[in-house]
Amino acid sequence: WFDAVLEYGWAYGSTGNALRGKEVLLVASFGAGAEDYQLDGRFHTTVEEVLKPIATIQYHTGLLFLEPFITTGALNLSDEGLNEQVKEYLNVLSAK
């Protein structure tokens, strides 16, 4: 996606404005739990820091990044927990 869409002259640059003002919703799942994605957690980094390289695209393209939809603990998610995440995700999408 990045290679095909983020092309100079189309997505960014002096004549590239095709993405300007468009909204982006990052959706990611992490196998480890939320407590692991803290500065003092197992990975010594936050989910926000992990996603930062992707979010920086907004400064070249004019994309508007929305609050990401994140699921942590995906490796241990019960069926009930998964169904709850699906409902929350659908709520986010329907609000747009």
C-alpha positions, 0 to 999 in steps of 0.5 A, a space after each residue: 500500500 505505501 509503495 503504491 499510494 505514497 508516490 511523489 507528485 500524487 500523495 505529496 510534493 509540490 503537485 501531490 495533494 490527492 490525499 490532503 484532508 482525507 481521514 485515516 483510521 489505523 486499526 491494529 491488534 497486538 498479541 501481548 497485553 496493554 501492560 507490555 506496551 508501557 515504557 516500563 513494560 516488557 517492550 519498553 515502548 508504547 503502542 503510540 510509539 510503535 505506530 508513530 512511523 506510520 502517523 508521520 505520513 500525515 506531515 507529507 500528505 495532509 492526511 488526517 489521522 483519527 484516534 487509532 483502534 487498538 486491540 491488545 492481548 489478542 493472543 489471549 482474547 476469549 470469544 466474548 472479548 473478541 465479540 466485544 472488540 468487534 462491537 466497539 470497532 463497528 461503533 467506531 466505523 458507524 460514527 464516521 
